[in-house]
Amino acid sequence: MRHLYSFVWGLSLPFALLRIWWRGRQEPGYRQHIAERLGFYGTSSTSNSTATLWVHAVSAGETRAAEPLIRALLQRCPEHKIVLTHMTATGRETGGKLFADVGQRIVQAYLPYDINWMMRRFLRHFSPQICVLIETEVWPNLVAQCQRRQVPVTLVNARLSEKSLKKAHQLAALILPAARAISCVAAQSNPDAHRLQQLGIAQPGITGNMKFDVTPPPLMAERGAALRSGFGQRAVILCASTRDGEEELILHAWTELMHKHTDSTAARPLLVITPRHPQRFDQVAALLDARGLTYVRRSALELTPELPVDTQILLGDSMGEMYMYYAAADVAFVGGSLVPLGGHNLIEACAMGRAVLTGPHTFNFSEITDQAIAAGAALRVDGAASLLKQAMQLLNDTVSREMMGQHAHAFFLQHQGATARTMQMLEPYLQ
């Protein structure tokens, strides 16, 4: 089955490269370092001078989640360097910013496509002592080539939804051997561990979610306060990490809601929308134009911090500032959950002590979402209209809103410690 998989990968390679080049129209980072995606990394090698640990964080979210672990690895192994690989341009950019202070010990690169000869070139070049995969990244040829070179593969902060488990069983002949070959698995939760066991992983540990160990940068709280000061006295509803299809639902509900309010724009709440992916900034701007809504891009506020009084919506067209947006908000909705995409984690919103709303589709983070709701930190809504209705109720009930924010921050603090537990599981492979 893996040979057939490799053959199909080889046939699809030209289309994969074309897709990378196409995405580079809006994200120039995709048109850089293309040779690395084919397993070519130049003549220099980290293995020539020092021992190497390898951490793979596919995108920006996984890279942020990996930050506490990477710093713990650097402290535990002071003579080692870390090769930090990504698949997305935003992941690589995020890693560059997060680890600028330790850049001399971090080597960033794109992971090659999951083709045998490319993975062999990668492993020969960097000669890692261990492979640490973050969250859900299990690639059959990657695991097989690591086995061949006796490089232990570990999967940490691991999560597996019911939907992903069903897909894995549909490709059982391909996925199950790779899953069973992983040396060590640290799951985020009991349900994740149970589902991972159904893939044949014998004894997954349960360590919690490392994103709880990410400390919100104080600078972001300050920038959030500065951003908020430009809004005047207006309340702020944030729709964070929205996905394709959600903005249309939210804007329709927003327009209907605002038609019922006769007060001036300056007295109405400000709606802030931050799309999850940067390539969609212009798409959401086009939606706003089509509806005739008055909006300002976040990037435009760099020159004029004061928001015009007739602004209905702020479009968050920036990356790496999510903590800032949460700090500037009164109520925060976490996107990816109005449409059946599984949602995004609400940890950052809780860390900033905000009242959190989430939609009905949270299967990617089911346990943490249910726990947050049970703790009084979050509320679930069943659609865009109920989202805005609930947000308006919280804006009008200061006591309930502030209580939810306090519960959210307490929930964040309560679940810390996953990084230390993960390091304990990795210790035998760091000897």
Residue pairs with C-beta under 8 A, 6 or more apart in sequence:
1 173
1 174
2 140
2 141
2 144
2 174
2 177
5 140
5 141
5 174
6 115
6 116
6 141
9 113
9 114
9 115
9 141
10 115
13 113
13 115
16 113
17 34
17 37
20 30
20 31
20 34
20 37
21 30
21 31
21 34
23 30
23 89
23 279
24 30
24 31
26 278
26 279
26 282
27 89
27 90
27 278
27 279
28 89
29 89
29 90
29 92
29 93
30 89
32 89
33 109
33 110
35 41
36 109
36 110
36 112
37 110
37 111
37 112
37 113
38 112
38 113
38 118
39 112
39 117
39 118
39 119
39 120
39 121
39 122
39 125
40 121
41 109
41 121
41 122
41 125
41 126
45 125
45 126
45 127
46 52
46 81
46 83
46 107
46 126
46 127
47 125
47 126
47 127
50 79
50 80
50 81
51 77
51 79
51 80
51 81
51 129
52 80
52 81
52 82
52 83
52 107
52 126
52 127
52 128
52 129
53 73
53 77
53 80
53 81
53 82
53 83
53 128
53 129
53 130
53 132
53 430
54 82
54 83
54 85
54 126
54 128
54 129
54 130
54 131
54 132
54 151
55 66
55 69
55 70
55 73
55 82
55 83
55 84
55 85
55 132
55 134
56 84
56 85
56 86
56 111
56 131
56 132
56 133
56 134
56 137
57 63
57 65
57 66
57 84
57 85
57 86
57 91
57 95
57 134
58 86
58 87
58 88
58 91
58 111
58 134
58 135
58 137
59 86
59 87
59 88
59 90
59 91
60 88
60 90
60 91
60 93
60 94
60 319
60 320
61 344
61 345
62 91
62 134
62 135
62 137
62 157
63 84
63 86
63 91
63 94
63 95
63 98
63 134
64 94
64 98
64 211
64 214
65 134
65 135
65 157
65 209
65 210
65 211
65 214
66 84
66 134
66 157
66 210
67 98
67 99
67 214
68 210
68 213
68 214
68 419
69 132
69 156
69 157
69 210
69 419
69 422
69 423
70 82
70 84
70 99
70 106
71 102
72 419
72 420
72 423
73 80
73 82
73 132
73 423
73 426
73 430
74 80
74 82
74 102
74 105
76 423
76 430
77 430
80 105
80 129
81 105
81 106
81 107
82 105
82 106
82 107
83 107
83 108
83 109
83 126
83 128
84 95
84 99
84 106
84 107
84 108
84 109
85 108
85 109
85 110
85 111
86 92
86 95
86 108
86 109
86 110
86 111
87 110
87 111
90 277
90 278
90 319
92 108
92 110
93 319
93 320
94 319
94 320
95 106
95 108
96 103
96 108
97 320
99 106
107 126
109 126
111 122
111 142
112 118
112 119
112 121
112 122
114 139
114 140
114 141
114 142
115 141
116 141
116 144
116 145
119 141
119 142
119 145
120 145
123 145
123 146
123 149
123 151
128 151
129 151
129 429
129 430
130 151
130 152
130 154
130 426
130 429
130 430
131 142
131 146
131 151
131 152
131 153
131 154
132 154
132 156
132 426
133 153
133 154
133 155
133 156
134 156
134 157
135 157
135 158
135 159
136 158
136 159
136 160
136 164
137 155
138 155
138 175
138 178
138 179
138 182
139 178
140 174
140 175
140 177
140 178
142 153
143 153
143 178
143 181
143 182
144 178
144 181
146 152
146 153
147 153
147 181
152 183
152 184
152 429
153 181
153 182
153 183
154 182
154 183
154 184
154 185
154 186
154 425
154 426
154 429
155 182
155 184
155 185
155 186
156 184
156 185
156 186
156 207
156 210
156 422
156 425
156 426
157 186
157 188
157 207
157 209
157 210
157 211
157 418
157 422
158 185
158 186
158 187
158 188
158 192
158 196
158 204
159 187
159 188
159 189
159 192
159 364
159 365
160 168
160 187
160 192
160 195
160 196
160 199
161 195
161 342
161 363
161 364
161 366
162 195
162 363
163 342
163 363
165 195
165 198
165 199
168 175
168 176
168 179
168 199
169 198
175 199
176 199
176 200
179 196
179 199
179 200
179 201
180 199
180 200
180 201
182 201
183 429
184 205
184 425
184 426
184 428
184 429
185 196
185 201
185 204
185 205
186 204
186 205
186 206
186 207
186 421
186 422
186 425
187 193
187 196
187 204
187 205
187 206
187 207
188 206
188 207
188 208
188 209
188 367
188 368
188 418
189 206
189 208
189 209
189 367
189 368
190 206
190 367
191 366
191 367
192 204
192 206
192 367
193 204
193 205
193 206
196 204
197 204
205 421
205 425
207 418
207 421
207 422
207 425
208 415
208 417
208 418
208 421
209 345
209 347
209 368
209 415
209 418
210 418
210 419
210 422
211 345
211 347
211 348
212 347
212 412
212 415
212 416
212 417
212 418
213 416
213 417
213 418
213 419
214 347
214 348
214 351
216 323
216 348
216 351
216 352
217 323
220 321
220 323
220 324
220 327
221 323
221 324
221 327
221 352
223 321
223 324
223 327
224 323
224 324
224 325
224 326
224 327
224 328
224 352
225 327
225 328
226 305
227 301
227 305
227 324
227 325
227 327
227 328
228 236
228 327
228 328
229 305
230 301
230 305
230 306
230 307
231 270
231 307
231 328
232 266
232 307
232 309
234 266
234 267
234 268
234 269
234 270
235 269
235 270
235 330
235 395
236 269
236 270
236 272
236 328
236 329
236 330
236 331
237 269
237 270
237 271
237 272
237 329
237 330
237 331
237 333
237 388
237 391
237 395
238 272
238 274
238 325
238 326
238 328
238 329
238 331
238 332
238 333
238 354
239 246
239 247
239 250
239 271
239 272
239 273
239 274
239 333
239 335
239 387
240 274
240 322
240 325
240 326
240 332
240 333
240 334
240 335
240 344
240 349
241 274
241 275
241 276
241 322
241 334
241 335
241 336
241 344
242 250
242 273
242 274
242 275
242 276
242 284
242 335
242 336
243 275
243 276
243 335
243 336
243 339
243 341
244 280
244 283
244 339
245 338
245 339
246 335
246 336
246 338
246 339
246 384
247 273
247 275
247 284
247 287
248 287
249 338
249 339
249 383
249 384
250 271
250 273
250 338
250 384
250 387
250 388
251 287
251 288
251 291
251 293
252 384
253 383
253 384
253 385
253 387
253 388
254 271
254 313
254 388
255 291
255 293
256 385
257 385
257 388
257 389
257 392
258 268
258 312
261 268
265 294
265 309
265 310
265 311
265 312
266 309
266 310
268 312
269 330
269 391
269 392
269 395
270 307
270 311
270 312
270 313
270 314
271 312
271 313
271 314
272 313
272 314
272 316
272 325
272 328
272 329
273 284
273 313
273 314
273 315
273 316
274 315
274 316
274 322
274 325
275 281
275 283
275 284
275 316
275 317
276 335
276 336
276 344
278 317
278 319
281 297
281 315
281 317
284 315
285 295
285 297
285 315
285 317
288 295
288 313
288 315
293 312
293 313
294 308
294 310
294 311
294 312
294 313
295 311
295 312
295 313
295 314
295 315
296 307
296 308
296 311
296 313
296 314
296 315
297 314
297 315
297 317
298 314
298 315
298 316
298 317
298 318
298 321
299 317
299 318
301 307
301 314
307 314
316 325
322 348
323 348
323 351
323 352
326 332
326 348
326 349
326 351
326 352
326 354
327 352
329 354
330 354
330 355
330 394
330 395
330 401
331 354
331 355
331 357
331 391
331 394
331 395
331 401
332 349
332 352
332 354
332 355
332 356
332 357
333 356
333 357
333 358
333 359
333 381
333 387
333 391
334 343
334 344
334 345
334 346
334 349
334 356
334 357
334 358
335 343
335 344
335 359
336 342
336 343
336 344
336 359
336 361
336 364
337 343
337 344
337 358
337 359
337 360
337 361
337 362
338 359
338 360
338 361
338 383
338 384
338 387
339 359
339 361
340 361
341 361
341 364
342 361
342 362
342 363
342 364
342 365
343 358
343 359
343 361
343 362
343 363
343 364
343 365
343 369
344 364
344 365
345 365
345 368
346 356
346 358
346 365
346 368
346 369
346 372
346 377
346 378
347 368
347 412
349 356
349 408
350 356
350 372
350 377
350 378
350 408
350 409
350 411
350 412
351 409
351 412
352 409
353 405
353 406
353 408
353 409
354 405
354 408
355 378
355 379
355 394
355 400
355 401
355 404
355 405
355 408
356 372
356 377
356 378
356 379
356 404
356 408
357 378
357 379
357 380
357 381
357 387
357 390
357 391
358 369
358 378
358 379
358 380
358 381
359 380
359 381
359 382
359 383
359 387
360 380
360 381
360 382
360 383
362 369
362 380
369 378
369 380
371 411
372 378
372 408
372 411
373 379
373 380
375 407
375 410
375 411
375 414
376 403
376 404
376 407
377 404
377 407
377 408
377 410
377 411
378 404
378 408
379 390
379 404
381 387
381 390
394 400
394 401
394 404
395 401
